[in-house]
Amino acid sequence: MWDNHRMLHILANGLFILAVLVAVFAIGPSVVNLPIFSLKEVSVGGISSIDGEFKHVTRKQINSLLIRSEVAGSFFTVDLDTISNAFEKLPWVRAASVRRNWPQSLEVTLEEHVALARWSNFALVNTYGEVFNAVTDKRLPAFTGPVESSKEVARQYAVFRKILQPLQQKITRIDFSPRRAWRIHTENGIVLELGREQVEARLRLYVSAHDHVISQFKQQLTYIDLRYPNGFSVRMLEENRQQSRKSGLKKAL
């Protein structure tokens, strides 16, 4: 074997590589923790932020998070997952990504939630249909329904809003029952009962009949039941008042 120069060359290379790996393993911890590799800067920006400013996430929240030693370690040893998870705990942060910038800094990119509606009076739902807990004074439509249906309600909201666009009637509330029945409230005070089947076709029927039929009523409509196979029923404001008076009279008796 000692006369086989090729084998000796391979063996020498193998021993050299092994020696290098042992050396790196031995001095690695001391090297990666040298002051030259300590973190000097953490920059935080957003996907949709303007000039680094966010709509809801505040610099005070960011600085507080960084001061709490969520960022610990050197350039090599800092745990990126721990940092991203810490940022994602902020109320308005939907997602956070962290990457290293050689040799002494980190770059954090945040994606804020974009609120689409209020959810059952206790939370908000974003444009992805995800429910999150945050506070806003923005005027938003309200969604109600089983919490696992939030994405479905958000999708249907987009469809319903597009169908109602020719009438320029905005949706103020959508109710989605556990039995999968839909009800829409519009800004002009009308409740549209759609039921569980053919809901988009029923809403289109309302839109097509609006100018020729519904707009001809002299009294204000408050409720339209579209669950009939060949038409719909309506309830007027005065009819609601009469029902309320009858209900009050029965209670008094």
Residue pairs with C-beta under 8 A, 6 or more apart in sequence:
1 7
1 8
2 8
31 37
32 74
32 75
32 76
32 77
33 74
33 77
34 74
36 103
36 104
37 74
37 75
37 76
37 103
37 104
38 74
38 75
38 104
39 71
39 73
39 74
39 75
39 78
39 104
39 105
39 106
40 104
40 105
41 104
41 105
41 106
42 66
42 71
42 105
42 106
42 108
43 101
43 105
43 106
43 107
43 108
44 52
44 62
44 108
44 109
44 110
45 52
45 107
45 108
45 109
45 110
46 52
46 54
46 57
46 109
46 110
46 111
46 112
47 109
47 110
47 111
47 112
48 55
48 111
48 112
48 114
49 55
49 110
49 112
54 92
54 110
54 112
55 92
55 112
56 91
56 92
56 112
56 113
56 134
56 136
57 90
57 92
57 93
57 110
57 112
61 90
65 86
65 87
65 90
70 82
70 83
70 86
71 78
71 83
71 106
72 78
72 79
73 79
75 100
75 102
75 103
75 104
78 100
78 106
80 98
80 99
80 100
80 106
83 96
83 98
83 106
83 108
84 96
84 97
84 98
84 108
85 96
87 93
87 96
87 98
87 108
87 110
88 94
88 95
88 96
91 132
91 133
91 134
91 135
92 112
92 113
92 132
92 134
93 110
93 111
93 112
93 113
94 111
94 112
94 113
94 126
94 128
94 130
94 132
95 110
95 111
96 108
96 109
96 110
96 111
97 108
97 109
98 106
98 107
98 108
98 109
99 106
99 107
100 106
100 107
101 107
113 124
113 126
113 130
113 132
113 134
114 126
114 127
115 124
115 125
115 126
115 134
115 136
115 138
115 140
116 124
116 125
116 126
116 127
116 129
116 140
116 141
116 154
116 157
117 124
117 125
117 140
117 141
117 142
117 143
117 154
117 157
117 174
118 124
118 125
118 140
118 141
118 142
118 143
119 125
119 131
119 142
119 143
119 144
119 147
119 150
120 143
120 144
120 145
120 147
121 142
122 133
123 131
123 132
123 133
123 134
124 131
124 132
124 133
124 134
124 136
124 140
125 131
125 132
125 143
125 150
125 153
125 154
126 132
127 154
128 151
128 154
129 150
129 151
129 152
129 153
129 154
129 155
130 150
130 151
131 147
131 150
141 157
141 170
141 171
141 172
141 173
141 174
142 172
142 173
142 174
143 150
143 153
143 154
143 157
143 173
143 174
143 176
144 173
144 174
144 175
144 176
145 153
145 174
145 175
145 176
145 177
145 178
146 176
146 178
149 176
152 176
153 174
153 176
156 174
156 176
156 182
156 199
157 171
157 174
159 200
160 171
160 174
160 184
160 200
160 203
161 170
161 171
163 200
163 203
163 204
163 207
164 170
164 171
164 186
164 203
164 207
166 207
167 207
167 210
169 186
169 187
169 188
169 190
170 186
170 187
171 184
171 185
171 186
171 187
172 185
172 186
172 187
173 184
173 185
174 182
174 183
174 184
174 185
175 182
175 183
175 184
175 185
176 182
177 183
179 196
180 196
181 194
181 195
181 196
182 194
182 195
182 196
182 199
183 191
183 192
183 193
183 194
184 191
184 192
184 194
184 203
185 191
185 192
186 192
189 220
189 222
190 221
190 222
190 223
190 224
191 222
191 223
191 224
192 203
192 206
192 224
192 226
193 223
193 224
193 225
193 226
193 227
194 202
194 203
194 226
194 227
195 202
195 226
195 227
202 226
202 227
202 232
203 226
205 226
205 232
206 214
206 224
206 226
206 232
209 232
214 221
214 224
214 234
217 234
217 236
219 236
219 237
219 238
220 236
220 237
221 234
221 235
221 236
221 237
222 235
222 236
222 237
222 239
222 240
223 234
223 235
223 240
224 232
224 233
224 234
224 235
225 232
225 233
225 234
225 235
226 232
